[in-house]
C-alpha cells in the first residue's frame, strides 16, 4: 500500500503545470547626464512562452507621468532573444525613468502584440 501511495504522489507532481522561463533587462550607458546630452538605452529579453518577441524601451519623466513608448527593436523568434537599442536626448533637467518591455507576438508582423513582461526601472538624472 505504501508503494502505491508513493507512485501516485510522483505521478501527480510530474503532471504539474509547466512554467515559462524568461527575462527582460535594460541598461542606460550613464546615470547622470547634462540636458541635451545623448543617453544610450539598450535592453534584451527572451521568453519561451511565445513564438516571436519584440523588445521595446519606455520612458517617463520623474515617475509621475504615464509610460511612453520610445523605440522598439525588430521582432525575433523565441530562443534567439529580442533586443532594442536607442538613443534619447533629454531637453530639460530632472529625473527620467526607463524600462524595458517585452511583447509576445504570434508572427513577426503581428499587429496586436501582448505585453509579456517588463524590466526593473532604470533612472537617469539630467542636470
N, C-alpha and C positions, 0 to 999 in steps of 0.2 A: 504494500500500500504506500509506503514511504517513497519508493522509486517512481510510482505513478504520479504522485504529487510533485516531485521534483521535475519530472518530464513536462507536466502541464505548465509549471511556472516558467520553464525555459522556452516553451512554445509561445506563451503569452508575451514574454519580454522580447522575443525575436520578431513578433508581429507588430511592434510599436511603430509610431509614425516616423517617417524619415525627416531629418532636419536639414534644411538648406543651409549651405555654408557660403559665406560671402563677407565682403567688407567694402567700405568706401573711405578713402583717406584723401586729405587735401593739405597743401602747404603753401605758404607765402614766402617769397625769397627774402623779404625784410619784414621786421615787426614795427619799425618806426621809419617813416619817410617824410619828406617835405611835400607840401602842396605842389602839384604839377610834376612830381617825380613818378616814374612808371613803377608799378608793383607787378611782379610776375606771380601769378597764382596757378598752380598745377594740381592735378588730382588723378587718382586711378582707383578703379573699383572692379569687382568681379562678383558674381553670384551664380551658383549652379541652379537657381530656381527659374531661369529664363533662357530662352533660345538666343536672344540678342539683347544687348545692353547699350546704354548711352550715358556717359558721364558728363555732368554739367557743373558750372560754378554759379552760385547765387550770392548776392551781396545785400547788405542793409547798412544804413548809417546809424551809429550809436546804439543799435539794438532796439530802437523804438519803432522803426517802420516795418512794413511787411517785406519779406524777401523778394528781390527782383532777380530775374534771370540775366546773367552777364554773357555767358558763352557755353556752347556745348561742343564736345568732340564728335568724331564720326562714330556711327554705330559699329559695334564689334560683337562677334559671336561669343557666347558664354565659354569661358575657359581661356579665351585669348586676352581678356582684360580690356575694359573700356578706359580711355584716357581723355583728359582735357587739359589744355594749356592756354592761358590767356594773359593779356597784359592790361592793366587798369591804371588810369591816370587820375588820381583824386584831385579835385579842384578846390576843396575847402578843408580847413582844419577840423579835427575831431577824431572820432573813432569809426573805423569801418570794420564790419564783420563779414567774413566769407564762410561759406560751407559748400561742400561737395554734395551733389545729388545724383543718385544712380537710378536710372529709369529702366524698366523692364519692357521689352518690345517683342512682338510676335514675328516680325520680319524687319529687315534693315530699313525699310521705308514705311514703317508703321506710323500712322498719323495720330495715334492715340496711345502714347506710351503711358505706363503706370508707374507711379513712384514706388520704388522698391526699398531704398534706404538712403539715409543722409549721414554725412560725416560729422564729427565734432566741429565746433565753430573755431575758426582762426581769426584773431583780432590784429588789426594793423592800426597804429596811431599815426595820424597825419599832423605834422607841425606846420 
